[in-house]
């Protein structure tokens, strides 16, 4: 067959067309990053701009490329999450006044509909490469009536420590790490966190009181009753953290005062009626507390002495004391009862 044969030419053209189609199909599967080299920031302003844009777009992996320090991990990184990043605009990135050299200050302004905020970051330059010096923001969240911490759309439960008291004391020093930006803690007012965090932990974020739903408030009585039921199982004069106790002196139903109580047994006659009221906690933070609008009654039985020589069985009418009970809001909005207030010392004297 001659080189100019029409059939051979057509076959060659078809083969070339199919080959080009296959080549373009394969090339379309290759990421564009293999075709275009990403332009790296070549100045302090450019690296801060690239970092802030990555944070605003919630692309944390890209944002971390511009940081020269380590990135927190594990529990420390609980709020380094896209859901914790709010919406804000990057308004300005400018070289700030400062000495030229290894460190360069860069001023950043961000804004929302509620206002603007400005901070300054430090950028390091080494052999033509620019990186940010630790842009993470550390804040302390004050103690509260929440069993979780909410930052924008991110809610993280705070695990109960070995006891309620240790959990409560740990709150006074609870710090979290965030990226620069604008945040609402527990749905409160906007807080802008921006710039070098030289005084880590110095900013304290106040927490509002939880607003229990109608369903949660209605369930409070059941939670209080369950708590009391767990308390009466103790065979002690002062069950730990419970809303009733005796200090060792009891006024009996037959109007005697006995002491040195032995073998105490508590029995609920009528549960108190519970409601939620605002109060103040150990660290002057606003808290929710239990108030008994109807006192309820319980009976203490055991043996006691009025002469320190003989012990006789007795029965005493006792009351409840709700001052020791705090109300905590769980991450799902339900309420829990915790013994974090004033300890009951005597609820079995002067009661008939």
C-alpha positions in Angstrom: 0.0 0.0 0.0 1.5 3.4 -1.0 2.2 6.1 1.6 -0.5 8.3 0.1 -3.2 5.7 0.4 -6.4 7.4 1.8 -7.2 4.4 4.0 -3.8 4.5 5.7 -3.9 8.3 6.2 -7.4 8.1 7.8 -6.3 5.2 10.1 -3.3 7.3 11.2 -5.4 10.3 11.9 -7.9 8.3 14.0 -5.1 6.8 16.0 -3.6 10.2 16.7 -7.0 11.6 17.7 -7.6 8.7 20.1 -4.1 9.1 21.5 -4.7 12.8 22.2 -8.0 12.1 23.9 -6.4 9.5 26.2 -3.6 11.9 27.0 -5.9 14.8 27.9 -8.1 12.4 29.9 -5.1 11.3 32.0 -3.8 14.9 32.4 -7.2 16.0 33.7 -6.8 13.6 36.6 -3.5 15.2 37.7 -3.9 17.9 40.4 -3.2 21.4 39.2 -0.5 21.8 41.8 1.7 19.6 39.7 1.3 22.1 36.8 1.7 25.3 38.7 4.2 25.9 41.4 2.5 27.6 44.3 4.1 31.0 44.8 5.5 31.2 48.3 5.2 34.5 50.2 8.2 36.6 49.7 7.7 39.3 52.4 6.4 39.5 56.0 3.2 41.1 54.8 2.6 38.4 52.3 3.1 35.5 54.7 0.7 37.1 57.3 -1.8 37.7 54.5 -1.6 34.1 53.4 -1.9 32.8 56.9 -4.9 34.9 57.8 -6.7 34.0 54.5 -6.1 30.3 55.2 -7.6 30.7 58.7 -10.6 32.6 57.4 -11.2 29.9 54.8 -10.8 27.3 57.6 -8.0 25.6 55.8 -5.9 24.8 58.9 -3.4 22.5 57.1 -2.5 25.4 54.8 -2.4 27.9 57.7 0.1 25.8 59.7 2.5 25.9 56.8 3.3 29.5 57.6 4.1 29.0 61.4 7.6 28.4 62.6 6.6 27.0 66.0 5.0 23.7 66.9 1.3 23.2 66.5 -0.7 22.1 69.6 -2.1 18.6 69.5 -4.4 16.3 71.5 -6.5 18.0 74.2 -4.7 21.3 73.6 -6.0 21.3 70.0 -9.7 20.8 71.0 -10.6 24.2 69.5 -8.2 24.3 66.7 -11.0 23.1 64.5 -13.0 24.6 61.6 -16.2 24.6 63.7 -14.5 27.0 66.2 -13.6 29.5 63.5 -16.2 32.3 63.1 -16.9 34.6 60.1 -14.9 37.7 59.8 -13.3 39.8 57.0 -9.6 40.5 56.5 -9.5 44.3 56.1 -5.8 45.2 56.1 -2.4 43.7 56.5 0.5 46.3 56.7 4.1 46.5 57.8 4.1 47.9 61.3 6.7 50.3 62.8 9.7 48.5 64.3 13.4 47.8 63.8 14.4 46.1 60.6 16.1 42.8 60.9 15.5 39.2 61.8 12.0 40.0 63.3 9.4 42.1 61.4 6.1 43.3 63.0 3.0 43.1 60.8 -0.3 44.8 61.7 -3.5 43.0 60.9 -7.1 44.4 61.0 -10.1 42.2 60.8 -13.8 43.1 61.1 -17.4 42.0 61.4 -20.7 43.8 61.3 -20.1 44.6 65.0 -16.8 46.3 64.6 -13.1 46.0 63.9 -10.0 44.8 65.7 -6.3 45.3 65.1 -3.3 43.2 66.3 0.4 42.8 65.5 2.2 39.6 64.6 5.9 39.0 64.6 7.4 37.4 61.4 10.8 35.8 61.2 12.9 35.9 58.1 15.6 33.4 57.5 17.4 32.9 54.2 14.5 34.4 52.3 11.8 32.4 54.0 9.2 34.1 56.1 7.2 32.5 59.0 5.0 33.6 61.8 6.1 33.4 65.4 3.4 31.5 67.4 0.2 33.2 66.3 -2.0 30.9 68.6 -4.2 32.7 71.1 -4.4 31.4 74.7 -7.4 32.4 76.9 -8.7 31.3 80.3 -12.4 30.5 80.5 -13.8 31.4 83.9 -15.6 28.8 86.0 -19.2 28.4 85.1 -22.3 26.3 85.4 -21.5 24.5 82.1 -20.2 20.9 81.8 -18.7 21.9 78.4 -17.1 24.8 76.6 -18.7 26.3 73.5 -16.6 28.4 71.1 -18.6 29.5 68.0 -20.1 26.3 66.6 -17.7 24.0 68.5 -18.8 22.4 71.8 -16.4 20.2 73.8 -17.4 18.4 77.0 -15.2 19.0 80.0 -14.7 15.6 81.6 -15.5 15.1 85.3 -12.3 14.9 87.4 -11.9 12.5 90.3 -14.6 14.4 92.2 -17.0 17.3 91.7 -14.8 19.5 93.9 -11.6 18.8 91.8 -13.6 19.4 88.6 -14.8 22.7 90.0 -11.3 23.8 91.2 -9.8 22.9 87.9 -12.1 25.3 86.1 -10.4 28.3 87.7 -7.3 27.6 85.6 -8.9 26.1 82.5 -7.2 27.5 79.4 -7.9 26.9 75.7 -5.9 27.6 72.6 -7.4 29.2 69.5 -6.3 30.6 66.1 -6.6 34.4 65.6 -10.1 35.6 64.8 -13.5 36.6 66.3 -15.2 34.3 68.8 -18.4 33.9 70.7 -18.1 32.0 73.9 -21.3 30.2 74.9 -23.1 32.3 72.4 -22.2 35.6 74.1 -20.7 38.8 72.7 -18.0 38.8 70.1 -14.4 38.7 71.3 -11.6 39.4 68.9 -8.3 37.6 69.6 -5.5 38.8 67.3 -1.7 39.3 67.4 1.3 38.0 69.3 0.1 36.2 72.5 2.9 37.3 74.8 0.8 37.2 77.9 -0.6 33.7 77.5 -3.5 33.0 79.7 -3.9 36.6 80.9 -7.2 37.1 79.0 -10.1 35.7 81.0 -13.3 35.0 79.2 -16.4 35.4 81.4 -19.2 32.9 80.9 -22.9 33.7 81.0 -25.4 31.7 83.0 -27.0 28.8 81.1 -30.7 29.3 80.2 -32.4 26.0 80.9 -35.1 25.0 78.5 -38.6 24.4 79.8 -38.0 20.7 79.4 -34.8 20.8 81.4 -36.3 22.9 84.2 -39.2 20.4 84.4 -36.7 17.6 84.7 -34.8 19.3 87.6 -37.2 17.9 90.2 -36.5 14.4 89.0 -32.7 15.0 89.1 -33.0 16.4 92.7 -35.1 13.4 93.8 -32.5 11.0 92.3 -29.7 12.8 94.0 -31.5 12.6 97.4 -32.2 8.9 96.9 -28.5 8.3 96.4 -27.8 10.3 99.6 -30.1 8.3 101.9 -28.2 5.2 101.1 -25.4 6.4 103.3 -25.4 5.3 106.9 -23.5 8.3 108.1 -24.4 11.3 110.3 -23.3 13.7 107.5 -23.5 12.0 104.1 -20.9 13.8 101.9 -22.3 16.5 99.7 -25.9 15.8 100.6 -28.6 18.4 101.5 -29.1 17.1 105.0 -26.8 16.2 108.0 -26.5 16.1 111.7 -23.6 17.5 113.7 -24.2 14.9 116.4 -27.0 16.6 118.3 -30.5 15.7 117.4 -33.9 16.9 118.7 -36.1 13.8 118.7 -39.8 13.5 118.0 -40.4 12.9 121.8 -38.7 16.2 122.5 -35.4 15.0 123.8 -31.9 16.1 122.7 -29.6 13.2 122.1 -25.9 13.1 121.2 -23.3 10.7 120.0 -25.5 9.3 117.2 -24.9 5.7 116.3 -26.2 3.6 113.4 -28.0 6.4 111.6 -30.7 5.6 109.0 -32.2 8.3 106.8 -35.7 8.0 105.2 -37.4 10.5 102.9 -41.0 11.4 104.0 -41.6 14.1 101.4 -39.2 15.4 98.7 -38.5 19.1 98.7 -39.8 21.1 95.8 -36.8 22.3 93.7 -36.3 25.3 91.5 -33.3 27.0 89.8 -32.0 30.3 91.0 -29.0 32.4 90.1 -26.2 32.6 92.6 -22.4 33.2 93.0 -19.8 30.6 93.1 -16.5 30.2 94.9 -14.6 32.3 92.3 -17.3 35.0 92.2 -18.6 33.6 88.9 -22.4 33.5 88.2 -23.8 30.0 88.8 -27.1 28.3 88.9 -28.2 26.9 92.3 -31.0 24.7 93.7 -33.6 26.4 95.9 -36.2 24.5 97.8 -39.4 26.4 97.6 -41.1 23.7 99.7 -38.8 22.3 102.4 -39.7 18.6 102.3 -39.2 16.2 105.2 -37.1 13.2 106.1 -36.7 11.1 109.2 -33.4 10.1 111.0 -33.4 7.0 113.1 -30.7 5.6 115.2 -29.5 5.4 118.7 -28.3 8.3 120.9 -27.6 9.3 124.4 -28.7 12.2 126.6 -26.5 11.3 129.5 -23.4 9.8 127.8 -24.1 6.6 129.7 -26.9 4.8 128.0 -27.9 4.7 124.3 -31.5 4.4 123.3 -33.3 4.2 119.9 -34.8 7.5 118.7 -36.6 9.0 115.7 -36.2 12.6 114.6 -37.9 14.8 112.0 -35.3 16.5 109.8 -35.4 19.1 107.0 -33.5 19.5 103.7 -31.0 22.3 102.9 -30.5 23.1 99.2 -27.7 25.6 99.6 -25.1 23.0 98.8 -26.4 22.0 95.4 -25.4 23.6 92.1 -27.2 23.1 88.8 -24.9 22.3 85.8 -25.9 22.3 82.1 -24.6 19.4 80.1 -23.6 19.6 76.5 -27.0 18.4 75.4 -28.8 21.0 77.5 -29.9 18.6 80.2 -29.3 19.6 83.9 -27.2 17.8 86.5 -26.9 18.2 90.2 -23.5 18.7 91.8 -22.6 19.3 95.5 -20.5 22.4 95.1 -22.0 24.9 97.5 -22.2 25.3 101.3 -22.1 22.0 103.1 -25.1 21.1 105.3 -24.1 20.7 108.9 -27.3 20.4 111.0 -30.8 19.8 109.6 -32.2 17.8 112.6 -32.5 20.4 115.4 -35.5 22.6 115.9 -37.5 20.5 113.5 -40.9 19.0 114.5 
